[in-house]
């Protein structure tokens, strides 16, 4: 489908991947693109107009459900981490979503001049056995004229009782070298260290740099966080609404070697920085809806 937007042509195309699962390819009028799989509602690719890939996907990633794809932007819902009867990071990233042909209206800034797709996830009877809450999870993935990628999520309680959930957009950024990047915007914040049983610490540095494994949840974080990649001469910006926390993760060498779907040395070329709501789960009463919005974009730097 081609659509005129501000004098440019944007394109939205549904293609069949090699694993037989539909993917939606978004392209803006300037040639930037994004690819979204119905497996997990997961963004697998995000490219600049020059064709540069901005997201990391492991060379050993498994593209067959019910295994989540190692890379891109998996959606961790209704939990982040591993506890209770649910699988690690919940089930949303492992399910087949559907294209929502008649979504409820979104604010105009989410559609005007953008290539976008609306996806929908509802629980199966089997899901309800493990997480007995009826919900509708609507996701809009959009690519604007400047190449900004936005994920707008709306989760509605269509159950007869309240429920609570956690969520994270587990974004794998493609970087030049983990030793050469830094994050700004998390200074002086409290964080929960997943390597130390979620013990709480306060970040003391001016910027966050990497010399070993990192697995942290920064709580009550700013709405904009920046990742500076010196060698690639670009800076990623993570802008979020309704997502108070930021997860920062890199497995480093030992854990990378222990992951079957991750190359031994690939930790050097990736960094996860997630918009999330984890520390204080979101509670919805019957009929209530939560909205979260994550926008990521990149600018050249010197």
C-alpha positions as CSV (number, residue, x, y, z in Angstrom):
1,X,0.0,0.0,0.0
2,X,1.4,3.4,-1.0
3,X,0.2,6.6,0.7
4,X,1.0,10.2,-0.1
5,X,2.2,12.1,2.9
6,X,3.4,15.7,2.7
7,X,4.5,15.3,-0.9
8,X,6.4,12.1,-0.2
9,X,5.3,8.5,-0.8
10,X,5.2,6.2,2.1
11,X,4.8,2.4,1.7
12,X,3.3,-0.3,3.9
13,X,3.8,-3.9,2.5
14,X,3.0,-7.3,4.0
15,X,5.5,-9.9,3.0
16,X,6.0,-13.6,3.9
17,X,9.2,-14.4,5.7
18,X,11.2,-17.6,5.2
19,X,9.7,-19.0,8.4
20,X,6.2,-18.6,6.9
21,X,5.2,-15.8,9.2
22,X,4.0,-12.4,7.8
23,X,6.1,-9.3,8.3
24,X,5.1,-5.7,7.6
25,X,7.7,-3.5,5.9
26,X,7.3,0.2,6.5
27,X,9.1,2.8,4.3
28,X,9.0,6.5,4.6
29,X,9.3,9.0,1.6
30,X,13.0,9.4,2.1
31,X,13.9,5.7,2.0
32,X,14.2,4.9,5.7
33,X,12.5,1.6,6.6
34,X,11.4,-0.7,9.4
35,X,10.4,-4.4,9.4
36,X,7.8,-5.7,11.9
37,X,7.1,-9.4,12.4
38,X,3.8,-10.7,13.5
39,X,5.8,-13.2,15.6
40,X,5.9,-11.2,18.8
41,X,4.8,-8.0,17.3
42,X,8.5,-7.5,17.1
43,X,10.4,-4.8,15.2
44,X,13.3,-6.8,13.6
45,X,14.9,-4.1,11.5
46,X,15.2,-0.3,11.5
47,X,17.3,1.3,8.7
48,X,18.3,4.8,7.8
49,X,17.6,6.2,4.4
50,X,21.2,5.2,3.5
51,X,20.4,1.6,4.4
52,X,22.3,1.5,7.7
53,X,20.9,-1.0,10.1
54,X,20.3,0.5,13.6
55,X,19.1,-2.5,15.4
56,X,21.1,-5.6,16.4
57,X,20.0,-9.1,15.6
58,X,22.2,-12.1,16.6
59,X,23.6,-14.2,13.8
60,X,22.3,-17.2,15.9
61,X,18.8,-15.8,16.5
62,X,16.0,-18.4,16.2
63,X,13.1,-17.3,14.0
64,X,10.7,-20.1,14.9
65,X,7.9,-19.7,17.5
66,X,7.6,-20.2,20.4
67,X,11.2,-19.0,20.8
68,X,11.6,-15.2,21.0
69,X,14.0,-13.6,18.4
70,X,17.3,-12.5,19.9
71,X,17.4,-8.9,18.7
72,X,15.3,-6.1,17.3
73,X,12.7,-4.9,19.8
74,X,11.0,-7.8,21.7
75,X,8.0,-6.8,23.9
76,X,8.3,-8.1,27.4
77,X,4.7,-8.4,28.7
78,X,3.0,-9.1,31.2
79,X,6.2,-9.4,33.1
80,X,9.9,-8.5,32.9
81,X,12.2,-11.1,34.2
82,X,11.4,-14.6,35.4
83,X,9.0,-15.4,38.3
84,X,5.8,-17.2,39.0
85,X,4.3,-19.5,36.4
86,X,5.0,-17.3,33.4
87,X,7.9,-17.8,31.0
88,X,10.9,-15.4,31.1
89,X,9.8,-11.9,30.1
90,X,6.2,-13.0,29.6
91,X,4.4,-14.4,26.5
92,X,3.8,-11.4,24.2
93,X,7.1,-11.7,22.4
94,X,6.4,-15.4,21.6
95,X,2.8,-15.1,20.2
96,X,1.5,-14.5,16.7
97,X,-0.1,-11.1,16.6
98,X,-2.7,-10.0,14.0
99,X,-3.0,-6.9,11.9
100,X,-5.7,-4.7,13.4
101,X,-7.6,-3.4,10.4
102,X,-10.0,-1.3,12.4
103,X,-8.2,0.1,15.5
104,X,-9.6,2.8,17.7
105,X,-8.5,6.3,16.9
106,X,-5.1,7.5,18.1
107,X,-4.0,11.0,18.5
108,X,-3.2,12.7,15.1
109,X,0.6,12.8,15.8
110,X,0.7,9.1,15.5
111,X,-0.5,8.8,11.9
112,X,-0.1,12.0,9.9
113,X,2.7,11.7,7.4
114,X,3.9,8.3,8.8
115,X,4.1,4.8,7.5
116,X,2.5,2.7,10.2
117,X,0.9,-0.6,11.1
118,X,-1.6,-1.5,13.8
119,X,-1.2,-4.9,15.5
120,X,-3.4,-6.6,18.1
121,X,-2.8,-9.4,20.7
122,X,-5.5,-11.1,22.7
123,X,-4.9,-14.0,25.1
124,X,-5.6,-17.5,24.1
125,X,-7.4,-20.0,26.3
126,X,-4.0,-21.5,27.1
127,X,-2.6,-18.1,28.1
128,X,-5.5,-17.6,30.5
129,X,-4.5,-20.8,32.3
130,X,-1.1,-19.2,33.2
131,X,-2.1,-15.6,33.4
132,X,-5.9,-15.5,34.1
133,X,-6.6,-11.9,32.9
134,X,-8.5,-10.9,29.7
135,X,-6.8,-8.0,27.9
136,X,-6.5,-6.3,24.5
137,X,-2.9,-5.2,23.6
138,X,-2.9,-2.8,20.7
139,X,0.5,-1.8,19.2
140,X,1.1,0.9,16.5
141,X,4.6,0.8,14.9
142,X,5.2,4.0,12.9
143,X,8.1,5.5,10.9
144,X,7.9,9.2,10.3
145,X,9.4,11.4,7.6
146,X,12.6,11.9,9.6
147,X,13.1,8.2,10.2
148,X,12.0,8.3,13.8
149,X,10.6,4.9,14.9
150,X,7.7,5.0,17.4
151,X,5.9,2.2,19.2
152,X,2.6,3.2,20.8
153,X,1.1,0.6,23.1
154,X,-2.4,0.5,24.5
155,X,-3.4,-2.2,26.9
156,X,-7.1,-2.5,27.9
157,X,-8.6,-4.5,30.8
158,X,-11.6,-6.4,29.3
159,X,-11.8,-8.6,32.3
160,X,-14.2,-8.5,35.2
161,X,-11.4,-7.9,37.8
162,X,-8.3,-5.7,38.1
163,X,-4.9,-6.9,37.0
164,X,-1.3,-5.7,37.2
165,X,1.5,-6.1,34.7
166,X,5.0,-5.0,33.9
167,X,6.3,-4.1,30.4
168,X,9.5,-3.4,28.6
169,X,10.5,-2.6,25.0
170,X,13.7,-4.6,25.0
171,X,15.5,-2.5,22.3
172,X,18.8,-4.0,21.0
173,X,20.8,-1.1,19.5
174,X,23.5,-1.9,16.9
175,X,26.7,-0.3,18.1
176,X,30.4,-0.2,17.0
177,X,32.0,-1.4,20.2
178,X,30.5,-1.7,23.7
179,X,33.7,-0.3,25.2
180,X,33.4,2.9,23.1
181,X,29.8,3.9,23.9
182,X,28.3,5.8,26.8
183,X,24.8,6.6,28.1
184,X,23.7,10.0,29.4
185,X,20.6,10.8,31.3
186,X,20.8,8.2,34.0
187,X,23.3,10.1,36.3
188,X,22.5,10.1,40.1
189,X,19.5,7.8,39.6
190,X,18.6,4.8,41.7
191,X,18.9,1.5,40.0
192,X,18.0,-2.1,40.8
193,X,21.0,-4.4,40.0
194,X,19.7,-7.7,38.6
195,X,23.2,-9.2,39.1
196,X,22.9,-8.6,42.8
197,X,19.3,-9.8,43.6
198,X,17.8,-6.4,42.7
199,X,19.8,-4.6,45.3
200,X,19.3,-0.9,45.0
201,X,22.3,1.4,44.2
202,X,22.7,5.0,43.1
203,X,24.6,5.8,39.9
204,X,27.6,7.9,40.8
205,X,29.2,8.5,37.4
206,X,28.7,11.5,35.0
207,X,28.0,9.0,32.2
208,X,27.5,5.2,32.1
209,X,30.2,3.3,30.3
210,X,30.9,-0.4,30.0
211,X,33.7,-2.7,31.2
212,X,31.8,-5.8,32.3
213,X,28.3,-7.3,32.4
214,X,25.5,-4.8,33.1
215,X,21.9,-5.7,34.0
216,X,20.1,-2.8,35.7
217,X,16.7,-1.2,36.0
218,X,16.9,2.6,36.5
219,X,13.8,3.8,38.2
220,X,11.9,7.1,37.8
221,X,14.2,8.0,34.9
222,X,14.0,11.1,32.6
223,X,11.8,10.9,29.5
224,X,14.8,11.2,27.2
225,X,18.0,9.1,27.4
226,X,20.9,9.3,24.9
227,X,23.4,6.6,23.8
228,X,26.6,8.0,22.2
229,X,28.4,5.8,19.8
230,X,31.7,7.5,19.1
231,X,33.1,5.2,16.4
232,X,29.9,5.2,14.3
233,X,29.6,9.0,14.9
234,X,25.9,8.8,15.8
235,X,23.8,9.3,18.9
236,X,20.6,7.3,19.7
237,X,17.9,9.0,21.6
238,X,15.2,7.1,23.5
239,X,12.2,9.3,24.2
240,X,9.3,7.8,26.3
241,X,5.9,8.4,27.8
242,X,4.2,6.3,30.4
243,X,7.4,4.2,30.8
244,X,9.1,5.5,34.0
245,X,12.0,3.0,34.0
246,X,15.0,2.3,31.8
247,X,16.6,-1.2,31.6
248,X,20.3,-1.3,30.5
249,X,21.7,-4.7,29.6
250,X,24.8,-6.2,28.0
251,X,25.7,-9.8,28.8
252,X,29.5,-9.5,28.3
253,X,31.6,-12.5,27.3
254,X,30.8,-15.2,29.8
255,X,27.0,-14.9,29.6
256,X,27.2,-14.4,25.8
257,X,28.9,-17.8,25.5
258,X,26.2,-19.4,27.6
259,X,23.3,-18.2,25.4
260,X,22.6,-20.6,22.6
261,X,21.0,-18.0,20.3
262,X,23.8,-15.4,20.7
263,X,27.3,-15.3,19.2
264,X,30.3,-15.5,21.6
265,X,31.6,-12.1,20.6
266,X,28.4,-10.4,19.6
267,X,28.1,-8.6,23.0
268,X,30.6,-6.1,21.6
269,X,28.2,-4.9,18.9
270,X,24.9,-4.6,20.9
271,X,23.5,-2.7,23.8
272,X,19.9,-3.0,25.2
273,X,18.4,0.3,26.5
274,X,14.6,-0.2,27.2
275,X,11.8,2.0,28.0
276,X,9.9,0.1,30.7
277,X,7.5,0.0,33.6
278,X,8.8,-2.6,36.0
279,X,9.5,-1.3,39.5
280,X,5.9,-0.3,40.1
281,X,3.6,-2.6,38.0
282,X,0.7,-0.9,36.3
283,X,-2.7,-1.8,37.6
284,X,-5.9,-1.6,35.5
285,X,-9.4,-1.8,36.7
286,X,-12.1,-3.4,34.5
287,X,-12.5,-1.2,31.4
288,X,-9.4,0.9,32.0
289,X,-6.7,1.4,29.4
290,X,-3.0,2.2,29.7
291,X,-0.9,3.9,27.0
292,X,2.8,3.8,26.7
293,X,4.9,5.4,23.9
294,X,8.5,4.8,22.9
295,X,10.2,6.9,20.2
296,X,13.7,6.2,19.1
297,X,15.8,8.3,16.7
298,X,19.4,8.8,15.7
299,X,21.4,11.9,14.8
300,X,24.9,12.2,13.4
301,X,27.6,13.2,16.0
302,X,31.2,14.2,15.7
